[in-house]
C-alpha cells in the first residue's frame, strides 16, 4: 500500500485545492432550482473552476468520465453523469466537486434540496451528514481506519438506514484516488493506523432502504437496487499531530 505523507508545503497546497472545491459548492447552491438541468449545473461549475479559479475539474476525462462534476439525484448513489435531466420540486441531489490546483486535489460533495422535499429525504440527509462528521472525528494519529467505519456504521444503522459498501473514501493528494481506502463500515481498532500528514476523504453513502446497489450500463452511474433514496456528504481531511483539519469547509463554516 502506497500511502503518502504530505510535507508542510504539500499540506498548504491541499488547503488551497480544498478551499477552491468548497467555493464551487458555495457558488452553485443558488442555481439548484426546479427547471435547471444537471448538464447546466455542470456547465456553470466548469466555467467557474476554469475561468474564475484557474483550476482544473478533476472528473473531466478521468478514466473516461465525460463531465466536470457528478450530479446524483434521488436514488442515484454516486457518479451521476450530468445531462438533460431537469430538476423538479422535491428532488434531492448530491453535487460532487473535485478540483486540481498546482497538481493537488480538493474533493467534496453536498446534498441540495429542490423546493419542498419530504421528511424522509431530510432525515436521510441529516443522518448521512452526522455520520460523516462522526467518522471525521475519529481522525487522529494512532487511531485506525476501522474506527472511522464503525462510528459511521453504528450511527446509520441505529437510525434504520444502511451504508453502501461497494464505494468508499480514499487517500488524496497529487493523485485523485490514493491509498488507503476509507471504508464507511467496520470494526474499531482494525485496519491501518493513521498518521499525521495523511489526507483522506470521508464520504459515506447512506441508503433509505437496503444497502445494495447496481451499476447502470453507462459504466458510471450507481443506483440503489430497491430504488430508495440515497444521500452522501464528503470532506477532504488532513490528519494533524493533534487530530484533524477539514480542508473543504464552506465559507459559512470557516
Secondary structure, DSSP 8 states (H G I E B T S, - for coil): -------HHHHHHHHHHHHHHHHHHHHHGGG--TT-BHHHHHHHHHHIIIIIS--EETTTTGGG--SSSEEEETTEEE--B--S-B--TT-EEEEEEEEEETTEEEEEEEEEE-SS--HHHHHHHHHHHHHHHHHHTT-STT-BHHHHHHHHHHHHHHTT-EE--S--EEE-SSSSSEEEEE-SS--TT-S-B--TT-EEEE--EEESS-S-EEE-TTSS-EEETT---EEE-BEEEEE-SSSEEES---GGG-
